[in-house]
């Protein structure tokens, strides 16, 4: 790879706030009556799947944009909806949504036209809409919340790199996303006006981060995140992946992305040609609700899987969105059918202004209890709390182990039945000290 960082493609500017009268692209407004569409013009088949829902949305709000252009990820990115003015022409905004624009939000508004097409325009409680459209609730700092609850900045030896676990690092390659989730863990640093459109400045951090990895042979696994790495050009990704793959002790490279869900058009043949060069390469897909598994996103996931990329999902447990067994099971089954292995279910991090998304911690345990044994083991993710202050992921499970009775270990199965397993090698008795059971109780 011979391209310099300065030669790599720059992304469009980020929105500085929720305000603005500028209408991106060729957006048309709600003056078109519901149910009335512009005349259908016969077009050649697009290179990417287009659902009936997306096509109806395109014809209504972007009638001057043809299917080929609609399916171009560059167009989707450049024409993101970035103000409440624009959004209000597509959705009937609630008072809580309208009130989100009463000042500078911590996280900008940006939604691809494709993903906006998946929203229910009349229902503010629509699950996908809630994950993307800001509300006034974001403006409240709640108890236990902070800008950097996971202590990432304290585990950053060089800018753009987090080294919390012994053998792996988090490489923050960009501060830009195709769409901004309202519960974002890194809302403190992504999509900010002072970093908007400064891909070159962000990439100036890369050499020091790469040098750090070179100088730490214990690092065998690099997770590329951000922001969303798939907002970068193919050339930029190729450059970064080639540098990382040239480090002998880096065994695995992972990419964390929501682009296949919010901008599935990004998964192009040229992108896949780049990714195939750097196996073993894995991808973690951020997917939250079964409604996100559209014909378009399913096609993107199929392409990635066909390219030999192992796919895992990372799902955040969100109040009123996916915090019930039925919706969670539907999501996990849909992911498996798309060859995505459910990986982590996260308790929503205590980022400032996110209390309206957060469930009680043990809600997640209840959901795992409703999944384990009731569906395929492959469909059951690991439920974790990312410990505030930088403690890392801590898995939580239902109480399947009930304790010892003599030389029997007493276990509870998924139906609630108690069973005994003969296990004479009982664990040693704990010495009482902070953080363990009291003396006389078994250590687990």
C-alpha positions as CSV (number, residue, x, y, z in Angstrom):
1,X,0.0,0.0,0.0
2,X,1.6,3.2,-1.1
3,X,-1.1,5.8,-0.4
4,X,-0.1,8.4,2.2
5,X,-2.6,9.3,4.9
6,X,-3.2,12.7,3.3
7,X,-4.2,11.0,0.1
8,X,-6.9,8.9,1.7
9,X,-10.5,9.9,1.2
10,X,-12.0,12.4,3.6
11,X,-15.6,11.9,4.9
12,X,-18.3,14.6,4.6
13,X,-18.5,17.1,7.4
14,X,-20.4,16.2,10.6
15,X,-23.4,18.2,11.8
16,X,-22.4,20.7,14.5
17,X,-25.8,20.6,16.2
18,X,-29.4,19.5,15.8
19,X,-30.3,22.7,14.1
20,X,-30.1,23.8,10.5
21,X,-32.2,24.6,7.6
22,X,-30.0,23.0,5.0
23,X,-31.7,20.1,3.2
24,X,-29.3,17.5,2.0
25,X,-29.6,16.1,-1.5
26,X,-33.1,16.2,-3.0
27,X,-35.3,15.8,0.0
28,X,-39.0,16.4,-0.5
29,X,-41.4,17.1,2.3
30,X,-44.6,15.9,3.8
31,X,-46.7,18.0,1.4
32,X,-47.1,14.8,-0.6
33,X,-50.3,13.2,0.9
34,X,-49.8,9.9,2.7
35,X,-50.4,7.0,0.3
36,X,-49.8,9.1,-2.8
37,X,-46.6,8.4,-4.7
38,X,-44.9,10.0,-7.6
39,X,-45.4,8.1,-10.9
40,X,-43.3,5.0,-11.1
41,X,-40.5,5.3,-13.6
42,X,-39.0,2.0,-14.8
43,X,-35.4,1.7,-13.8
44,X,-32.7,-0.9,-14.3
45,X,-32.3,-3.3,-11.4
46,X,-30.0,-1.9,-8.7
47,X,-26.8,-3.6,-7.7
48,X,-28.1,-4.0,-4.1
49,X,-31.3,-5.2,-2.5
50,X,-34.0,-2.6,-2.1
51,X,-37.0,-3.5,0.0
52,X,-40.6,-2.3,-0.7
53,X,-40.4,-0.1,2.3
54,X,-37.2,1.6,1.3
55,X,-38.4,2.0,-2.3
56,X,-41.6,3.7,-1.1
57,X,-39.6,6.0,1.1
58,X,-37.2,6.9,-1.7
59,X,-40.0,7.7,-4.2
60,X,-41.8,9.9,-1.6
61,X,-38.9,11.9,-0.2
62,X,-36.2,11.5,-2.8
63,X,-38.0,11.2,-6.1
64,X,-35.1,12.8,-8.1
65,X,-32.7,10.1,-6.8
66,X,-32.6,7.0,-8.9
67,X,-32.2,3.5,-7.6
68,X,-28.5,3.3,-8.5
69,X,-27.7,6.4,-6.6
70,X,-29.8,5.3,-3.6
71,X,-27.8,2.1,-3.4
72,X,-24.5,4.0,-3.4
73,X,-23.1,4.2,0.1
74,X,-21.3,7.5,-0.6
75,X,-24.7,9.1,-1.4
76,X,-26.3,7.6,1.7
77,X,-23.5,9.0,3.8
78,X,-23.4,12.4,2.2
79,X,-27.2,12.8,2.5
80,X,-27.6,11.8,6.1
81,X,-30.4,13.6,7.9
82,X,-28.6,15.9,10.3
83,X,-31.3,18.3,11.7
84,X,-34.7,18.2,13.3
85,X,-35.9,20.4,10.5
86,X,-35.2,17.7,7.9
87,X,-36.4,14.9,10.2
88,X,-39.7,16.7,10.8
89,X,-40.5,16.5,7.1
90,X,-40.3,12.7,7.4
91,X,-41.6,12.0,10.9
92,X,-44.3,13.5,13.0
93,X,-42.0,14.5,15.9
94,X,-43.2,14.3,19.5
95,X,-42.8,17.1,21.9
96,X,-40.0,15.2,23.6
97,X,-38.2,14.8,20.3
98,X,-38.7,18.5,19.3
99,X,-37.4,19.6,22.7
100,X,-34.1,17.8,22.0
101,X,-33.1,20.8,19.9
102,X,-33.3,23.4,22.6
103,X,-29.5,23.6,22.8
104,X,-26.3,21.9,21.8
105,X,-26.6,18.2,22.2
106,X,-23.7,16.0,23.4
107,X,-24.1,13.8,20.4
108,X,-25.1,15.1,16.9
109,X,-28.0,13.8,14.9
110,X,-27.1,11.8,11.8
111,X,-29.3,9.1,10.2
112,X,-28.9,7.7,6.7
113,X,-31.9,8.0,4.4
114,X,-32.0,4.2,4.2
115,X,-32.3,3.7,8.0
116,X,-34.8,6.6,8.4
117,X,-37.0,4.6,5.9
118,X,-37.3,1.8,8.5
119,X,-38.9,4.1,11.1
120,X,-42.6,4.3,11.9
121,X,-43.2,8.0,11.1
122,X,-46.2,8.3,13.4
123,X,-44.9,6.4,16.5
124,X,-42.2,8.0,18.7
125,X,-42.0,4.6,20.6
126,X,-40.9,2.8,17.4
127,X,-37.8,0.8,18.5
128,X,-35.5,1.8,15.7
129,X,-36.6,5.4,15.8
130,X,-35.9,5.6,19.6
131,X,-32.3,4.4,19.1
132,X,-31.6,7.2,16.6
133,X,-33.8,10.2,17.2
134,X,-32.8,12.4,20.2
135,X,-35.2,13.4,23.0
136,X,-35.0,15.9,25.7
137,X,-34.2,13.1,28.2
138,X,-30.6,13.2,26.9
139,X,-30.1,16.6,28.5
140,X,-30.3,15.2,32.0
141,X,-27.2,14.0,33.9
142,X,-28.5,11.2,36.1
143,X,-26.9,9.6,39.2
144,X,-24.0,7.2,38.4
145,X,-23.6,8.6,34.8
146,X,-20.4,10.2,33.4
147,X,-18.9,11.1,30.1
148,X,-16.4,8.2,30.2
149,X,-18.0,5.6,32.5
150,X,-15.7,2.8,31.3
151,X,-12.5,4.7,32.1
152,X,-11.2,4.3,28.5
153,X,-9.2,7.5,28.6
154,X,-7.3,6.3,31.6
155,X,-6.3,3.1,29.8
156,X,-5.1,5.0,26.7
157,X,-1.3,4.8,26.4
158,X,-1.3,6.8,23.2
159,X,-4.2,8.8,21.5
160,X,-6.7,6.6,19.8
161,X,-5.7,3.3,21.5
162,X,-7.1,1.6,24.6
163,X,-5.2,-1.2,26.2
164,X,-7.3,-2.5,29.1
165,X,-6.9,-6.3,28.6
166,X,-3.6,-8.1,28.6
167,X,-3.4,-9.5,25.0
168,X,-5.7,-7.1,23.0
169,X,-6.2,-3.5,22.2
170,X,-9.0,-1.2,21.0
171,X,-7.9,0.9,18.0
172,X,-10.1,4.0,17.6
173,X,-9.5,4.5,13.9
174,X,-12.1,7.3,13.4
175,X,-14.4,9.5,15.3
176,X,-17.2,9.3,12.7
177,X,-20.3,7.0,12.4
178,X,-22.8,6.6,9.6
179,X,-25.6,7.1,12.2
180,X,-25.3,8.0,15.9
181,X,-27.0,5.7,18.5
182,X,-28.4,7.8,21.2
183,X,-26.9,5.6,24.0
184,X,-23.4,5.7,22.5
185,X,-20.6,4.8,25.0
186,X,-18.2,7.2,23.2
187,X,-20.6,10.1,22.8
188,X,-17.9,12.2,24.5
189,X,-15.7,12.0,21.4
190,X,-17.5,10.9,18.3
191,X,-19.1,13.3,15.8
192,X,-17.9,16.4,17.5
193,X,-17.8,19.8,15.6
194,X,-14.1,20.2,16.5
195,X,-13.4,16.8,14.9
196,X,-15.9,17.0,12.1
197,X,-14.5,16.3,8.7
198,X,-11.0,15.9,10.1
199,X,-10.3,12.4,9.0
200,X,-6.8,13.4,8.2
201,X,-6.3,14.7,11.7
202,X,-7.7,11.5,13.2
203,X,-5.5,9.4,11.1
204,X,-2.4,11.3,12.3
205,X,-2.9,9.2,15.5
206,X,-2.4,6.0,13.6
207,X,1.4,5.8,13.4
208,X,1.9,6.2,17.2
209,X,-0.8,3.6,17.9
210,X,0.7,1.2,15.4
211,X,4.1,1.7,16.8
212,X,2.8,1.0,20.3
213,X,1.4,-2.3,19.1
214,X,4.7,-3.2,17.4
215,X,6.5,-2.6,20.7
216,X,4.1,-4.7,22.7
217,X,4.4,-8.4,21.6
218,X,1.8,-9.5,24.1
219,X,-0.8,-7.8,21.9
220,X,-2.2,-10.6,19.6
221,X,-5.7,-9.2,18.9
222,X,-6.6,-5.7,17.6
223,X,-10.2,-4.5,17.6
224,X,-10.7,-1.6,15.1
225,X,-13.5,0.6,16.2
226,X,-14.2,4.3,16.6
227,X,-16.6,5.7,15.5
228,X,-17.3,3.2,12.8
229,X,-14.4,2.0,10.7
230,X,-16.6,1.3,7.7
231,X,-17.2,5.0,7.2
232,X,-13.6,5.1,6.0
233,X,-12.8,4.6,2.4
234,X,-11.5,1.3,1.0
235,X,-8.1,2.8,0.6
236,X,-8.0,3.9,4.2
237,X,-9.1,0.5,5.5
238,X,-6.6,-1.2,3.2
239,X,-3.8,1.0,4.5
240,X,-4.6,0.4,8.2
241,X,-5.2,-3.4,7.8
242,X,-2.0,-3.8,5.9
243,X,0.0,-2.1,8.6
244,X,-1.5,-4.2,11.3
245,X,-1.2,-7.4,9.4
246,X,2.5,-6.7,8.9
247,X,3.1,-7.0,12.7
248,X,4.1,-10.6,13.3
249,X,2.6,-11.0,16.8
250,X,-0.9,-9.7,15.7
251,X,-2.8,-12.9,15.2
252,X,-6.3,-11.6,14.9
253,X,-7.9,-8.4,13.6
254,X,-11.5,-7.5,14.4
255,X,-13.7,-4.7,13.1
256,X,-16.6,-3.4,15.1
257,X,-19.3,-1.8,12.9
258,X,-23.0,-0.9,12.7
259,X,-22.7,0.1,9.0
260,X,-24.1,-3.2,7.8
261,X,-27.3,-2.3,9.7
262,X,-27.6,1.4,9.2
263,X,-25.9,1.7,5.8
264,X,-25.8,-1.8,4.3
265,X,-24.9,-0.4,0.9
266,X,-21.4,0.0,2.3
267,X,-20.7,-3.7,1.8
268,X,-19.6,-3.5,-1.8
269,X,-17.5,-6.0,-3.8
270,X,-14.5,-3.6,-3.6
271,X,-14.8,-3.6,0.2
272,X,-14.9,-7.3,0.3
273,X,-11.8,-7.6,-1.9
274,X,-10.0,-5.5,0.7
275,X,-11.2,-7.4,3.7
276,X,-10.4,-10.8,2.2
277,X,-6.7,-10.0,2.0
278,X,-6.3,-9.8,5.8
279,X,-7.7,-13.1,7.2
280,X,-8.0,-14.1,10.0
281,X,-10.3,-11.1,10.2
282,X,-13.6,-11.0,12.2
283,X,-16.4,-8.5,12.4
284,X,-18.7,-7.6,15.3
285,X,-22.0,-6.3,14.2
286,X,-24.0,-3.9,16.4
287,X,-27.6,-5.0,16.1
288,X,-30.3,-4.1,18.5
289,X,-33.8,-5.1,17.3
290,X,-35.3,-7.7,14.9
291,X,-36.7,-4.8,12.7
292,X,-33.1,-4.0,11.8
293,X,-32.8,-7.3,9.9
294,X,-34.2,-6.0,6.6
295,X,-33.7,-7.4,3.1
296,X,-30.9,-4.8,2.7
297,X,-29.0,-5.6,6.0
298,X,-29.5,-9.3,5.5
299,X,-27.9,-9.0,2.0
300,X,-24.9,-7.1,3.6
301,X,-24.5,-9.8,6.2
302,X,-24.7,-12.5,3.5
303,X,-21.9,-10.8,1.5
304,X,-19.7,-10.6,4.5
305,X,-20.2,-14.2,5.5
306,X,-19.7,-15.4,2.0
307,X,-16.3,-13.5,2.1
308,X,-15.2,-15.9,4.9
309,X,-15.5,-13.3,7.6
310,X,-16.8,-14.8,11.0
311,X,-19.6,-12.5,12.2
312,X,-20.6,-11.9,15.8
313,X,-23.3,-9.6,17.2
314,X,-23.1,-7.1,20.0
315,X,-26.4,-6.0,21.4
316,X,-27.2,-3.4,24.0
317,X,-30.1,-4.1,26.3
318,X,-32.4,-1.1,26.0
319,X,-35.5,-0.3,28.0
320,X,-38.7,-0.5,26.0
321,X,-36.8,-1.5,22.9
322,X,-35.5,-5.1,23.3
323,X,-35.9,-5.8,27.0
324,X,-38.2,-8.8,26.7
325,X,-37.6,-12.4,25.8
326,X,-39.8,-12.4,22.7
327,X,-38.1,-9.6,20.9
328,X,-34.6,-10.7,22.0
329,X,-35.3,-14.3,20.8
330,X,-36.6,-13.0,17.5
331,X,-33.4,-10.9,17.0
332,X,-31.0,-13.7,17.9
333,X,-32.8,-16.2,15.7
334,X,-32.7,-13.7,12.8
335,X,-29.0,-13.1,13.4
336,X,-28.2,-16.8,13.3
337,X,-30.2,-17.2,10.1
338,X,-27.9,-14.5,8.7
339,X,-24.8,-16.4,9.9
340,X,-24.1,-14.0,12.7
341,X,-23.3,-15.6,16.1
342,X,-24.8,-13.8,19.0
343,X,-21.8,-12.7,21.1
344,X,-22.4,-10.1,23.8
345,X,-25.6,-8.7,25.3
346,X,-24.5,-5.5,27.1
347,X,-26.1,-3.8,30.0
348,X,-26.5,-0.2,28.8
349,X,-23.4,1.8,29.9
350,X,-24.0,4.7,32.3
351,X,-23.2,7.4,29.8
352,X,-24.5,10.8,30.6
353,X,-28.1,11.3,29.5
354,X,-29.0,7.6,28.9
355,X,-31.1,6.7,32.0
356,X,-34.2,6.4,29.8
357,X,-32.5,3.5,28.0
358,X,-31.2,1.6,31.0
359,X,-32.9,-1.4,32.5
360,X,-32.2,-2.8,36.0
361,X,-29.1,-4.9,35.7
362,X,-30.9,-8.2,36.5
363,X,-33.4,-7.7,33.7
364,X,-30.6,-9.0,31.5
365,X,-30.2,-12.0,33.7
366,X,-33.9,-12.7,33.4
367,X,-33.7,-12.6,29.6
368,X,-30.8,-15.0,29.6
369,X,-32.9,-17.3,31.9
370,X,-35.7,-17.1,29.3
371,X,-33.3,-18.1,26.5
372,X,-31.0,-20.7,27.9
373,X,-32.6,-24.1,27.4
374,X,-35.5,-22.6,25.5
375,X,-33.6,-22.1,22.3
376,X,-30.4,-23.1,20.6
377,X,-27.2,-22.5,22.6
378,X,-25.8,-20.8,19.6
379,X,-28.5,-18.2,20.0
380,X,-27.7,-17.3,23.6
381,X,-25.2,-14.4,24.0
382,X,-23.1,-13.7,27.1
383,X,-24.7,-11.0,29.2
384,X,-22.1,-8.6,30.6
385,X,-21.8,-5.5,32.6
386,X,-18.8,-3.4,31.5
387,X,-17.6,-2.3,34.9
388,X,-17.6,1.4,35.5
389,X,-14.1,2.8,36.0
390,X,-12.3,0.4,33.7
391,X,-12.9,-2.9,35.3
392,X,-13.8,-4.6,32.0
393,X,-16.6,-6.9,31.1
394,X,-18.1,-9.0,33.9
395,X,-20.4,-11.8,32.8
396,X,-23.7,-12.4,34.7
397,X,-25.6,-15.6,34.6
398,X,-28.7,-17.0,36.3
399,X,-28.2,-19.0,39.5
400,X,-27.8,-22.5,38.0
401,X,-25.4,-23.6,40.7
402,X,-27.3,-24.0,44.0
403,X,-24.4,-25.2,46.1
404,X,-23.0,-28.4,47.7
405,X,-25.0,-30.9,49.7
406,X,-22.4,-33.4,51.1
407,X,-20.6,-34.7,48.0
408,X,-23.3,-33.7,45.6
409,X,-23.4,-30.4,43.6
410,X,-26.9,-29.2,43.4
411,X,-27.9,-27.7,40.1
412,X,-31.0,-25.9,38.8
413,X,-31.9,-26.5,35.1
414,X,-33.7,-24.2,32.7
415,X,-37.1,-25.4,33.9
416,X,-36.4,-24.8,37.5
417,X,-35.8,-28.4,38.5
418,X,-33.1,-29.3,41.0
419,X,-30.6,-32.0,40.1
420,X,-27.6,-33.5,41.9
421,X,-24.3,-34.3,40.4
422,X,-21.9,-36.5,42.4
423,X,-18.8,-34.4,42.8
424,X,-16.6,-35.5,45.8
425,X,-13.8,-33.1,45.0
426,X,-15.7,-30.2,46.7
427,X,-13.9,-26.8,46.6
428,X,-11.9,-25.7,49.6
429,X,-13.6,-23.7,52.3
430,X,-13.1,-20.0,51.8
431,X,-11.1,-18.0,54.3
432,X,-13.2,-14.9,55.1
433,X,-11.9,-11.8,53.5
434,X,-13.3,-8.9,51.5
435,X,-14.9,-9.9,48.3
436,X,-15.4,-13.6,49.1
437,X,-17.9,-15.7,50.9
438,X,-17.7,-15.9,54.7
439,X,-15.8,-18.7,56.3
440,X,-17.4,-22.1,56.0
441,X,-19.0,-21.3,52.6
442,X,-17.7,-22.9,49.4
443,X,-15.7,-20.8,47.0
444,X,-17.0,-20.9,43.4
